Amino acid sequence: MAEVKIIGSASSLFCIRVEWALKLKGIEYEYIPEDLRNKSELLLKSNPVLKKIPVLLHNGNAISESLLIIEYIDETWKENPILPEDPYDRANARFWAKFLDEKGLLGAWEACQAEGEEKEKAVEAAVQNLALINKEIQGKKFFGGEQIGYLDLAAGWICHWLNVLDEVGEMNVFDKERVPSLHEWAQNFIHIPVIKESLPPREILVNYFKGSLSYVRSLAAKK
């Protein structure tokens, strides 16, 4: 088997989704932790354009951007398919994965850091984003049907990271009353052994987001 490595960080939801994909495929890999405050030569060489994690190293090639990495993994190792076989379903899964990263995740982070009158507006906008994906999962165990797939991995941050954002931001974006189907999905998803065993400790995430929030607010105060 070709050598596979991941350059990543324990607190990064983008890195964890790549690990989930590899574990679902049964692919052994080496994990290389990255200190983003002091980026390594390996990271800068492997991802010179974006200089971000995760990076998958395979057969001398470096692949960046987590969703692209998952597609690469799925196309390279055919067992246990992750992306839907049907072209329309595949395109639809890609659409919602992009939506979740660009609207769902960023919306939740914006709500977390918002203050004052803007807080309520930002929280409501974030909940509305989740409400859209809630409709996609209604009546289904997983986005991929009875087995987890590409969109489940893309949405995986909701089941663990979003609760932490709610705590740190003193808000309730992941409102069970307003997105009940998404809550049910999260419970199904997080109890899959491959998923659960890879989740970072909650304390690490709380400290990470508290630190990030303090940093962002300190920058805003200097303006």
C-alpha positions in Angstrom: 0.0 0.0 0.0 1.2 3.5 -0.9 2.3 5.7 2.0 -0.4 8.1 3.2 0.2 11.0 5.5 -2.0 13.9 6.9 -0.6 17.2 8.0 -3.2 18.4 10.4 -4.4 19.7 13.8 -6.4 18.0 16.5 -8.8 20.9 16.8 -9.5 21.3 13.1 -12.9 20.0 11.9 -11.4 20.1 8.4 -8.7 17.7 9.3 -11.0 15.3 11.2 -13.3 14.9 8.2 -10.3 13.7 6.2 -9.4 11.2 8.9 -13.0 10.0 8.9 -12.8 9.4 5.2 -9.6 7.4 5.5 -10.9 5.3 8.3 -14.2 4.5 6.5 -12.0 3.3 3.6 -9.8 1.2 6.0 -6.6 3.2 4.9 -3.7 3.3 7.3 -2.0 6.7 7.5 0.5 8.7 9.4 -0.7 11.8 11.2 1.7 14.8 11.3 0.6 17.4 13.8 1.1 21.0 12.6 1.7 24.1 14.8 -0.2 26.8 12.9 1.6 29.5 15.0 4.9 28.3 13.7 4.2 26.7 10.3 6.6 23.9 9.4 8.7 23.7 6.3 6.8 20.5 5.3 3.4 22.4 5.3 4.8 25.4 3.4 6.4 23.1 0.8 3.3 20.9 0.6 0.7 23.8 0.4 2.7 26.8 -0.8 -0.3 28.7 -2.1 -2.7 28.6 0.8 -0.4 27.5 3.6 -3.3 25.8 5.4 -4.2 22.4 6.8 -5.2 19.7 6.1 -2.8 18.4 3.5 -2.9 14.8 2.3 0.4 13.4 1.1 0.2 10.3 -1.1 2.7 8.9 -3.7 4.8 12.1 -3.5 1.8 14.3 -4.3 0.2 16.9 -1.9 -3.6 17.5 -2.0 -5.1 20.4 0.0 -8.7 21.5 0.9 -10.6 18.9 2.9 -13.6 18.4 0.6 -11.2 17.9 -2.4 -9.1 15.5 -0.4 -12.2 13.4 0.4 -13.0 13.2 -3.3 -9.5 12.2 -4.0 -9.7 9.5 -1.4 -12.9 8.2 -2.8 -11.6 8.1 -6.3 -8.3 6.5 -5.4 -9.7 3.8 -3.1 -12.9 2.4 -4.5 -14.0 0.3 -1.6 -16.8 1.7 0.6 -17.9 4.6 -1.7 -18.3 8.0 0.0 -19.8 10.1 -2.8 -23.1 9.1 -4.4 -23.0 7.1 -7.6 -25.8 9.1 -9.3 -24.4 12.3 -11.0 -27.3 14.4 -9.7 -27.0 13.1 -6.2 -23.3 13.7 -6.3 -23.7 17.3 -7.5 -26.4 17.9 -4.9 -24.1 16.6 -2.1 -21.3 18.9 -3.3 -23.7 21.9 -3.3 -24.8 21.4 0.3 -21.2 20.6 1.4 -20.1 24.0 0.0 -23.1 25.7 1.5 -22.3 24.2 5.0 -18.7 25.4 4.9 -19.5 28.9 3.4 -22.8 29.7 5.1 -23.4 27.2 7.9 -20.0 27.2 9.6 -19.0 30.8 8.9 -22.5 31.9 9.9 -22.1 30.1 13.2 -18.7 31.6 13.8 -20.0 35.1 13.0 -22.8 34.6 15.5 -20.3 33.4 18.1 -18.2 36.6 17.8 -21.1 39.1 17.4 -22.0 41.3 20.3 -24.8 43.7 21.3 -27.6 44.3 18.9 -25.9 42.4 16.1 -25.8 39.2 18.2 -29.5 38.4 17.8 -29.5 39.0 14.1 -26.4 36.9 13.6 -27.8 34.0 15.6 -31.1 34.1 13.7 -29.2 34.1 10.4 -27.1 31.1 11.5 -30.2 29.2 12.6 -31.9 29.9 9.3 -28.9 28.3 7.5 -29.2 25.2 9.6 -33.0 25.1 8.9 -32.2 24.7 5.2 -30.0 21.7 5.8 -32.5 20.4 8.3 -35.0 20.0 5.4 -32.4 17.9 3.5 -32.1 15.3 6.3 -35.8 15.0 7.1 -37.0 11.4 7.0 -33.5 10.0 6.5 -31.0 8.4 8.9 -28.0 9.9 7.1 -27.6 12.3 4.2 -26.3 9.3 2.2 -29.3 7.1 3.2 -28.7 4.2 5.5 -24.9 4.6 5.3 -22.9 7.8 6.0 -21.4 9.5 2.9 -19.8 12.6 1.6 -22.3 15.1 2.9 -22.4 13.5 6.4 -18.6 14.0 6.6 -19.0 17.6 5.4 -21.7 18.2 8.0 -19.8 16.4 10.8 -18.7 19.6 12.5 -22.4 20.2 13.6 -22.4 17.2 16.0 -19.5 18.4 18.1 -18.0 21.7 17.1 -21.3 23.6 16.9 -22.2 22.8 20.5 -18.8 24.2 21.6 -19.5 27.4 19.5 -22.8 27.7 21.2 -21.2 27.5 24.6 -18.3 29.9 23.9 -20.6 32.4 22.1 -23.3 32.1 24.8 -26.0 31.4 22.1 -28.3 28.7 20.9 -27.7 28.2 17.2 -28.1 24.4 17.3 -31.7 24.8 18.6 -33.3 21.4 18.9 -36.8 22.8 18.6 -36.0 24.5 15.3 -33.8 21.8 13.7 -35.1 18.5 15.2 -34.2 16.3 12.2 -30.6 17.7 12.3 -30.4 16.9 16.0 -31.5 13.3 15.3 -29.0 13.0 12.5 -26.2 14.3 14.8 -27.0 11.6 17.4 -26.9 8.9 14.7 -23.7 10.2 13.3 -21.7 10.8 16.4 -22.4 7.2 17.8 -20.7 5.5 14.8 -17.5 4.1 16.3 -15.2 5.4 13.5 -16.6 8.9 14.0 -16.8 8.9 17.8 -13.3 7.6 18.4 -11.8 10.4 16.2 -13.5 13.4 18.0 -11.1 15.7 19.8 -11.8 16.3 23.5 -14.3 19.0 24.1 -12.0 20.9 26.4 -9.5 21.3 23.6 -12.2 22.8 21.4 -13.5 25.1 24.1 -10.0 26.5 24.8 -9.3 26.8 21.1 -12.5 28.8 20.3 -12.2 30.9 23.5 -8.7 31.9 22.4 -9.8 32.6 18.8 -12.7 34.7 20.1 -10.5 36.7 22.4 -8.0 37.3 19.6 -10.7 38.5 17.2 -12.3 40.8 19.7 -8.9 42.3 20.7 -8.3 43.1 17.0 -11.7 44.7 16.7 -11.1 46.8 19.8 -7.9 48.3 18.3 -9.7 49.6 15.3 
